[in-house]
Amino acid sequence: MKNSPAVTEAAKIGGSRLISVDAYRGFVMMLMMGEALSFKEVYSKLPGSTFWSILAFNQDHVAWAGCSLHDMIQPSFSFLVGLALPFSIAGRMAKGDKFPALLKHALLRSVILIALGIFLRSMWSKQTYFTFEDTLTQIGLGYTFLFLLGFCGQRIQIIALIVILVGYWAAFAAYTLPGSGFDYATAGVPQNWEHNFTGFAAHWNKNTNLAWAFDRWFLNLFPREAFFTHNNGGYATLSFIPTLGTMIIGLLAGNQLRNGTKPFVLVCRFVITGIGLIAVAALLHFTGIAPIVKRIWTPGWVLFSGGCCFLLLSFFYGVIDAARHKKWPLLLVVIGTNSIAAYVLADGFGSFIRESLYIHLGRNYDMILGDAYSTLIKGALVLAIQWLILFWMYRKKIFIKI
């Protein structure tokens, strides 16, 4: 193991480390790791609390259309992969690596990300659970294409983004909607589900869209415990295509960071870009042309989440690197410099740590503040242990590389 390009090469401009990128990545991973706090469980025991209601809402995905803070985890992670790529390519080429070697590495990274995603989703299952809608597999499926675009000019990158968004939108729009006799129960959706769209926007309804139809064929090509009929959350394999669009938006941001523009000019540019993307996405959503739905990564979602990513980047870059407040974000940087390790710790070993705490501290240790806050106490200890592991790795300069 050695320093990841996303940690070293991707975070340096003129020899100066972009702490803001590490902090933004750490913030995203902290949101994911923070699931251990289970705000939803606390709110269920304190249903009259507005405070816990807000926290619970933002620690979960929205039912279909719209966005919570939790919904920004995957697009931010994808955005940052794209942002890091120009720095990674430049750093490796400066060391003498040639295109064939870089392409081989990109292909290998894609395969590892896909395999790791499937492995983590298969934990505690009776057999390999072939699924391709989680963060790692989605990035893995699109990463090699992103890499190739990294060697193209910005004009080609923008054209590729437009082709992806318009083409994906057109494919969904052309898909035939279910007829009046369609049995919605077979797709796991109530026929009159309150979150269903009507009119033209119905092309982006849960489990009755193009991506759902594709998965009913594709996922059944793999060994499964039972025949695949639908994903309970409405997630889909084909979302990797517009996810590539999100990574391209990050790639465009990375190009801007590398071009030597004055920091505060760049911050203003990021803010304007972010607000512009959100405005366009809102227009498309409220006119019913392209709804904002994270679960199937609609083109409207690509633009909306991309705009939010630009605003988050402008905050971290503006405060930390432009204004040079570089000491306070250590809590986040420790996580952000080892994001893959953080992902594996949170997704693969959280339950192991929780059970270990019960073994060593007793079955009722988390009841110290009462039943309502038991998950909060337990989750806080899990988070603290995970962070200390990452801090130890940070101090020892151990960074997991894919």
Secondary structure as GFF3:
##gff-version 3
##sequence-region A 1 402
A	DSSP	three_ten_helix	9	11	.	.	.	ID=ss1
A	DSSP	beta_strand	12	13	.	.	.	ID=ss2
A	DSSP	beta_strand	16	17	.	.	.	ID=ss3
A	DSSP	alpha_helix	19	33	.	.	.	ID=ss4
A	DSSP	three_ten_helix	34	37	.	.	.	ID=ss5
A	DSSP	alpha_helix	39	45	.	.	.	ID=ss6
A	DSSP	alpha_helix	50	57	.	.	.	ID=ss7
A	DSSP	three_ten_helix	70	72	.	.	.	ID=ss8
A	DSSP	alpha_helix	73	94	.	.	.	ID=ss9
A	DSSP	alpha_helix	99	122	.	.	.	ID=ss10
A	DSSP	alpha_helix	135	149	.	.	.	ID=ss11
A	DSSP	alpha_helix	154	174	.	.	.	ID=ss12
A	DSSP	three_ten_helix	184	187	.	.	.	ID=ss13
A	DSSP	three_ten_helix	199	204	.	.	.	ID=ss14
A	DSSP	alpha_helix	210	218	.	.	.	ID=ss15
A	DSSP	three_ten_helix	219	221	.	.	.	ID=ss16
A	DSSP	three_ten_helix	237	239	.	.	.	ID=ss17
A	DSSP	alpha_helix	240	258	.	.	.	ID=ss18
A	DSSP	alpha_helix	263	286	.	.	.	ID=ss19
A	DSSP	alpha_helix	299	316	.	.	.	ID=ss20
A	DSSP	pi_helix	317	322	.	.	.	ID=ss21
A	DSSP	alpha_helix	330	336	.	.	.	ID=ss22
A	DSSP	alpha_helix	339	348	.	.	.	ID=ss23
A	DSSP	alpha_helix	350	361	.	.	.	ID=ss24
A	DSSP	three_ten_helix	365	367	.	.	.	ID=ss25
A	DSSP	three_ten_helix	371	373	.	.	.	ID=ss26
A	DSSP	alpha_helix	374	395	.	.	.	ID=ss27
###
